[in-house]
Amino acid sequence: MMPRQPIDRRIRMTAVLPKQATIDRAVKAVVKAGLTVGGIEIAPDGTVRVDTIEKTGHRDDDFEAWERASEDQHEGHSPG
């Protein structure tokens, strides 16, 4: 019996770029649903994420949402 080869536990992250047609279809579907496109994100695995803007016209990014939540938690509390 042959000795076992050690298992390579490293994960190789290579970007998979979607085709332009895939992105176009995703954006058209969002627009057809009556939403406004606020941004497009492409994950390393090729997943296309279309972010939308609420009817208010303001789009929160992750930092703004965190900052607002942090302010809400600390509102009314004095340091020390």
N, CA, C and O atoms as a GROMACS GRO file, in nm:
protein
  320
    1MET      N    1   0.084  -0.117   0.000
    1MET     CA    2   0.000   0.000   0.000
    1MET      C    3   0.089   0.125   0.000
    1MET      O    4   0.190   0.131   0.071
    2MET      N    5   0.051   0.223  -0.080
    2MET     CA    6   0.129   0.346  -0.093
    2MET      C    7   0.103   0.438   0.026
    2MET      O    8  -0.008   0.443   0.078
    3PRO      N    9   0.206   0.511   0.068
    3PRO     CA   10   0.185   0.606   0.178
    3PRO      C   11   0.091   0.719   0.133
    3PRO      O   12   0.090   0.758   0.017
    4ARG      N   13   0.014   0.769   0.226
    4ARG     CA   14  -0.080   0.878   0.196
    4ARG      C   15  -0.006   1.008   0.171
    4ARG      O   16   0.094   1.039   0.236
    5GLN      N   17  -0.058   1.083   0.076
    5GLN     CA   18  -0.006   1.216   0.052
    5GLN      C   19  -0.070   1.312   0.151
    5GLN      O   20  -0.188   1.300   0.182
    6PRO      N   21   0.007   1.408   0.202
    6PRO     CA   22  -0.054   1.505   0.295
    6PRO      C   23  -0.159   1.589   0.221
    6PRO      O   24  -0.144   1.619   0.103
    7ILE      N   25  -0.263   1.624   0.292
    7ILE     CA   26  -0.371   1.703   0.233
    7ILE      C   27  -0.330   1.850   0.234
    7ILE      O   28  -0.289   1.904   0.337
    8ASP      N   29  -0.343   1.912   0.120
    8ASP     CA   30  -0.312   2.054   0.109
    8ASP      C   31  -0.434   2.132   0.157
    8ASP      O   32  -0.539   2.131   0.092
    9ARG      N   33  -0.422   2.198   0.270
    9ARG     CA   34  -0.535   2.266   0.332
    9ARG      C   35  -0.547   2.413   0.287
    9ARG      O   36  -0.638   2.483   0.332
   10ARG      N   37  -0.460   2.458   0.202
   10ARG     CA   38  -0.469   2.596   0.155
   10ARG      C   39  -0.586   2.609   0.058
   10ARG      O   40  -0.613   2.520  -0.022
   11ILE      N   41  -0.652   2.721   0.067
   11ILE     CA   42  -0.763   2.748  -0.024
   11ILE      C   43  -0.715   2.851  -0.125
   11ILE      O   44  -0.660   2.955  -0.089
   12ARG      N   45  -0.734   2.820  -0.248
   12ARG     CA   46  -0.693   2.911  -0.353
   12ARG      C   47  -0.811   2.998  -0.392
   12ARG      O   48  -0.914   2.947  -0.437
   13MET      N   49  -0.796   3.129  -0.376
   13MET     CA   50  -0.903   3.222  -0.413
   13MET      C   51  -0.869   3.284  -0.548
   13MET      O   52  -0.778   3.366  -0.560
   14THR      N   53  -0.940   3.243  -0.647
   14THR     CA   54  -0.923   3.303  -0.778
   14THR      C   55  -1.055   3.366  -0.818
   14THR      O   56  -1.162   3.306  -0.802
   15ALA      N   57  -1.047   3.486  -0.868
   15ALA     CA   58  -1.168   3.558  -0.907
   15ALA      C   59  -1.229   3.496  -1.031
   15ALA      O   60  -1.160   3.461  -1.127
   16VAL      N   61  -1.360   3.482  -1.027
   16VAL     CA   62  -1.436   3.434  -1.142
   16VAL      C   63  -1.515   3.553  -1.192
   16VAL      O   64  -1.606   3.601  -1.123
   17LEU      N   65  -1.483   3.600  -1.309
   17LEU     CA   66  -1.552   3.718  -1.361
   17LEU      C   67  -1.675   3.677  -1.440
   17LEU      O   68  -1.666   3.596  -1.532
   18PRO      N   69  -1.792   3.733  -1.403
   18PRO     CA   70  -1.913   3.701  -1.479
   18PRO      C   71  -1.910   3.774  -1.613
   18PRO      O   72  -1.838   3.872  -1.631
   19LYS      N   73  -1.989   3.724  -1.705
   19LYS     CA   74  -1.998   3.788  -1.836
   19LYS      C   75  -2.084   3.914  -1.826
   19LYS      O   76  -2.168   3.925  -1.737
   20GLN      N   77  -2.062   4.006  -1.917
   20GLN     CA   78  -2.138   4.131  -1.918
   20GLN      C   79  -2.288   4.102  -1.930
   20GLN      O   80  -2.369   4.172  -1.870
   21ALA      N   81  -2.324   4.000  -2.006
   21ALA     CA   82  -2.466   3.965  -2.022
   21ALA      C   83  -2.530   3.925  -1.889
   21ALA      O   84  -2.647   3.954  -1.866
   22THR      N   85  -2.454   3.859  -1.804
   22THR     CA   86  -2.504   3.819  -1.672
   22THR      C   87  -2.534   3.941  -1.587
   22THR      O   88  -2.638   3.947  -1.520
   23ILE      N   89  -2.444   4.038  -1.589
   23ILE     CA   90  -2.464   4.161  -1.513
   23ILE      C   91  -2.583   4.239  -1.570
   23ILE      O   92  -2.666   4.290  -1.494
   24ASP      N   93  -2.590   4.249  -1.702
   24ASP     CA   94  -2.702   4.319  -1.767
   24ASP      C   95  -2.836   4.259  -1.728
   24ASP      O   96  -2.931   4.332  -1.699
   25ARG      N   97  -2.845   4.125  -1.729
   25ARG     CA   98  -2.971   4.059  -1.692
   25ARG      C   99  -3.010   4.090  -1.548
   25ARG      O  100  -3.127   4.115  -1.519
   26ALA      N  101  -2.912   4.089  -1.458
   26ALA     CA  102  -2.941   4.116  -1.317
   26ALA      C  103  -2.991   4.259  -1.299
   26ALA      O  104  -3.088   4.282  -1.227
   27VAL      N  105  -2.926   4.354  -1.364
   27VAL     CA  106  -2.966   4.495  -1.352
   27VAL      C  107  -3.104   4.515  -1.414
   27VAL      O  108  -3.188   4.584  -1.356
   28LYS      N  109  -3.129   4.458  -1.531
   28LYS     CA  110  -3.260   4.472  -1.596
   28LYS      C  111  -3.371   4.413  -1.511
   28LYS      O  112  -3.481   4.468  -1.508
   29ALA      N  113  -3.345   4.304  -1.443
   29ALA     CA  114  -3.447   4.242  -1.356
   29ALA      C  115  -3.481   4.334  -1.240
   29ALA      O  116  -3.598   4.346  -1.203
   30VAL      N  117  -3.380   4.399  -1.182
   30VAL     CA  118  -3.404   4.491  -1.070
   30VAL      C  119  -3.484   4.612  -1.118
   30VAL      O  120  -3.579   4.653  -1.052
   31VAL      N  121  -3.446   4.667  -1.232
   31VAL     CA  122  -3.516   4.784  -1.286
   31VAL      C  123  -3.660   4.746  -1.324
   31VAL      O  124  -3.753   4.823  -1.299
   32LYS      N  125  -3.678   4.629  -1.382
   32LYS     CA  126  -3.812   4.584  -1.421
   32LYS      C  127  -3.902   4.566  -1.298
   32LYS      O  128  -4.023   4.583  -1.306
   33ALA      N  129  -3.842   4.533  -1.185
   33ALA     CA  130  -3.917   4.518  -1.060
   33ALA      C  131  -3.953   4.654  -0.999
   33ALA      O  132  -4.020   4.660  -0.896
   34GLY      N  133  -3.909   4.762  -1.062
   34GLY     CA  134  -3.944   4.896  -1.016
   34GLY      C  135  -3.850   4.953  -0.913
   34GLY      O  136  -3.883   5.051  -0.846
   35LEU      N  137  -3.732   4.894  -0.899
   35LEU     CA  138  -3.634   4.942  -0.802
   35LEU      C  139  -3.526   5.022  -0.872
   35LEU      O  140  -3.506   5.010  -0.993
   36THR      N  141  -3.456   5.104  -0.794
   36THR     CA  142  -3.346   5.185  -0.848
   36THR      C  143  -3.214   5.121  -0.809
   36THR      O  144  -3.190   5.089  -0.693
   37VAL      N  145  -3.128   5.102  -0.908
   37VAL     CA  146  -2.997   5.041  -0.882
   37VAL      C  147  -2.907   5.142  -0.813
   37VAL      O  148  -2.890   5.255  -0.859
   38GLY      N  149  -2.848   5.098  -0.701
   38GLY     CA  150  -2.758   5.184  -0.626
   38GLY      C  151  -2.613   5.144  -0.641
   38GLY      O  152  -2.522   5.224  -0.616
   39GLY      N  153  -2.589   5.020  -0.682
   39GLY     CA  154  -2.454   4.971  -0.699
   39GLY      C  155  -2.453   4.824  -0.736
   39GLY      O  156  -2.553   4.754  -0.720
   40ILE      N  157  -2.340   4.780  -0.783
   40ILE     CA  158  -2.324   4.640  -0.821
   40ILE      C  159  -2.198   4.588  -0.755
   40ILE      O  160  -2.094   4.655  -0.757
   41GLU      N  161  -2.207   4.470  -0.696
   41GLU     CA  162  -2.093   4.408  -0.630
   41GLU      C  163  -2.071   4.270  -0.692
   41GLU      O  164  -2.165   4.194  -0.709
   42ILE      N  165  -1.947   4.240  -0.723
   42ILE     CA  166  -1.912   4.109  -0.779
   42ILE      C  167  -1.820   4.039  -0.680
   42ILE      O  168  -1.710   4.086  -0.652
   43ALA      N  169  -1.867   3.925  -0.629
   43ALA     CA  170  -1.790   3.849  -0.531
   43ALA      C  171  -1.681   3.768  -0.602
   43ALA      O  172  -1.691   3.745  -0.723
   44PRO      N  173  -1.579   3.726  -0.528
   44PRO     CA  174  -1.471   3.647  -0.590
   44PRO      C  175  -1.520   3.518  -0.657
   44PRO      O  176  -1.456   3.468  -0.749
   45ASP      N  177  -1.633   3.464  -0.609
   45ASP     CA  178  -1.684   3.342  -0.670
   45ASP      C  179  -1.770   3.369  -0.793
   45ASP      O  180  -1.823   3.276  -0.853
   46GLY      N  181  -1.784   3.497  -0.831
   46GLY     CA  182  -1.860   3.532  -0.951
   46GLY      C  183  -2.003   3.573  -0.925
   46GLY      O  184  -2.076   3.605  -1.018
   47THR      N  185  -2.045   3.572  -0.799
   47THR     CA  186  -2.181   3.611  -0.765
   47THR      C  187  -2.199   3.761  -0.792
   47THR      O  188  -2.116   3.842  -0.751
   48VAL      N  189  -2.308   3.795  -0.860
   48VAL     CA  190  -2.339   3.935  -0.889
   48VAL      C  191  -2.446   3.981  -0.791
   48VAL      O  192  -2.554   3.922  -0.785
   49ARG      N  193  -2.418   4.087  -0.716
   49ARG     CA  194  -2.514   4.142  -0.620
   49ARG      C  195  -2.549   4.282  -0.664
   49ARG      O  196  -2.461   4.367  -0.680
   50VAL      N  197  -2.678   4.307  -0.684
   50VAL     CA  198  -2.725   4.440  -0.723
   50VAL      C  199  -2.789   4.504  -0.602
   50VAL      O  200  -2.889   4.455  -0.550
   51ASP      N  201  -2.730   4.614  -0.556
   51ASP     CA  202  -2.784   4.688  -0.443
   51ASP      C  203  -2.884   4.791  -0.495
   51ASP      O  204  -2.867   4.846  -0.603
   52THR      N  205  -2.988   4.814  -0.416
   52THR     CA  206  -3.090   4.909  -0.458
   52THR      C  207  -3.095   5.029  -0.364
   52THR      O  208  -3.047   5.023  -0.251
   53ILE      N  209  -3.154   5.137  -0.412
   53ILE     CA  210  -3.173   5.258  -0.334
   53ILE      C  211  -3.319   5.264  -0.294
   53ILE      O  212  -3.408   5.241  -0.376
   54GLU      N  213  -3.343   5.295  -0.169
   54GLU     CA  214  -3.480   5.309  -0.122
   54GLU      C  215  -3.544   5.431  -0.187
   54GLU      O  216  -3.475   5.516  -0.244
   55LYS      N  217  -3.673   5.440  -0.179
   55LYS     CA  218  -3.747   5.552  -0.239
   55LYS      C  219  -3.706   5.687  -0.182
   55LYS      O  220  -3.729   5.789  -0.246
   56THR      N  221  -3.645   5.690  -0.063
   56THR     CA  222  -3.602   5.816  -0.004
   56THR      C  223  -3.486   5.877  -0.082
   56THR      O  224  -3.457   5.996  -0.068
   57GLY      N  225  -3.419   5.796  -0.162
   57GLY     CA  226  -3.308   5.846  -0.240
   57GLY      C  227  -3.174   5.839  -0.169
   57GLY      O  228  -3.073   5.879  -0.226
   58HIS      N  229  -3.172   5.790  -0.045
   58HIS     CA  230  -3.047   5.781   0.030
   58HIS      C  231  -3.007   5.635   0.044
   58HIS      O  232  -3.089   5.551   0.081
   59ARG      N  233  -2.884   5.607   0.016
   59ARG     CA  234  -2.834   5.471   0.025
   59ARG      C  235  -2.731   5.464   0.137
   59ARG      O  236  -2.626   5.528   0.130
   60ASP      N  237  -2.760   5.386   0.242
   60ASP     CA  238  -2.665   5.367   0.351
   60ASP      C  239  -2.563   5.263   0.313
   60ASP      O  240  -2.597   5.157   0.261
   61ASP      N  241  -2.438   5.293   0.338
   61ASP     CA  242  -2.339   5.187   0.324
   61ASP      C  243  -2.322   5.121   0.461
   61ASP      O  244  -2.379   5.167   0.560
   62ASP      N  245  -2.246   5.016   0.467
   62ASP     CA  246  -2.230   4.940   0.591
   62ASP      C  247  -2.175   5.026   0.705
   62ASP      O  248  -2.218   5.012   0.819
   63PHE      N  249  -2.081   5.114   0.673
   63PHE     CA  250  -2.023   5.198   0.777
   63PHE      C  251  -2.126   5.294   0.834
   63PHE      O  252  -2.134   5.312   0.955
   64GLU      N  253  -2.208   5.356   0.747
   64GLU     CA  254  -2.310   5.448   0.795
   64GLU      C  255  -2.410   5.377   0.886
   64GLU      O  256  -2.452   5.433   0.987
   65ALA      N  257  -2.448   5.256   0.849
   65ALA     CA  258  -2.543   5.179   0.931
   65ALA      C  259  -2.481   5.147   1.068
   65ALA      O  260  -2.549   5.158   1.170
   66TRP      N  261  -2.354   5.108   1.070
   66TRP     CA  262  -2.285   5.079   1.195
   66TRP      C  263  -2.274   5.204   1.281
   66TRP      O  264  -2.298   5.201   1.401
   67GLU      N  265  -2.236   5.315   1.216
   67GLU     CA  266  -2.218   5.440   1.289
   67GLU      C  267  -2.350   5.486   1.352
   67GLU      O  268  -2.352   5.530   1.467
   68ARG      N  269  -2.460   5.474   1.277
   68ARG     CA  270  -2.590   5.514   1.329
   68ARG      C  271  -2.631   5.424   1.446
   68ARG      O  272  -2.682   5.474   1.547
   69ALA      N  273  -2.609   5.294   1.433
   69ALA     CA  274  -2.643   5.201   1.541
   69ALA      C  275  -2.558   5.229   1.665
   69ALA      O  276  -2.607   5.222   1.778
   70SER      N  277  -2.432   5.261   1.644
   70SER     CA  278  -2.342   5.291   1.755
   70SER      C  279  -2.387   5.418   1.828
   70SER      O  280  -2.386   5.423   1.950
   71GLU      N  281  -2.427   5.519   1.752
   71GLU     CA  282  -2.476   5.643   1.812
   71GLU      C  283  -2.604   5.619   1.890
   71GLU      O  284  -2.622   5.675   1.999
   72ASP      N  285  -2.694   5.535   1.837
   72ASP     CA  286  -2.818   5.504   1.905
   72ASP      C  287  -2.793   5.433   2.037
   72ASP      O  288  -2.864   5.458   2.135
   73GLN      N  289  -2.694   5.346   2.041
   73GLN     CA  290  -2.661   5.272   2.164
   73GLN      C  291  -2.604   5.364   2.270
   73GLN      O  292  -2.632   5.346   2.389
   74HIS      N  293  -2.524   5.461   2.228
   74HIS     CA  294  -2.455   5.547   2.324
   74HIS      C  295  -2.530   5.678   2.352
   74HIS      O  296  -2.483   5.760   2.431
   75GLU      N  297  -2.642   5.697   2.291
   75GLU     CA  298  -2.718   5.820   2.310
   75GLU      C  299  -2.766   5.829   2.454
   75GLU      O  300  -2.826   5.735   2.506
   76GLY      N  301  -2.740   5.941   2.518
   76GLY     CA  302  -2.783   5.962   2.655
   76GLY      C  303  -2.685   5.909   2.759
   76GLY      O  304  -2.707   5.928   2.879
   77HIS      N  305  -2.578   5.843   2.717
   77HIS     CA  306  -2.479   5.790   2.811
   77HIS      C  307  -2.357   5.880   2.808
   77HIS      O  308  -2.302   5.909   2.702
   78SER      N  309  -2.314   5.925   2.926
   78SER     CA  310  -2.191   6.006   2.932
   78SER      C  311  -2.073   5.915   2.963
   78SER      O  312  -2.087   5.822   3.042
   79PRO      N  313  -1.956   5.941   2.902
   79PRO     CA  314  -1.840   5.855   2.927
   79PRO      C  315  -1.792   5.868   3.071
   79PRO      O  316  -1.798   5.975   3.130
   80GLY      N  317  -1.744   5.757   3.126
   80GLY     CA  318  -1.682   5.758   3.256
   80GLY      C  319  -1.776   5.716   3.360
   80GLY      O  320  -1.741   5.711   3.478
   0.00000   0.00000   0.00000
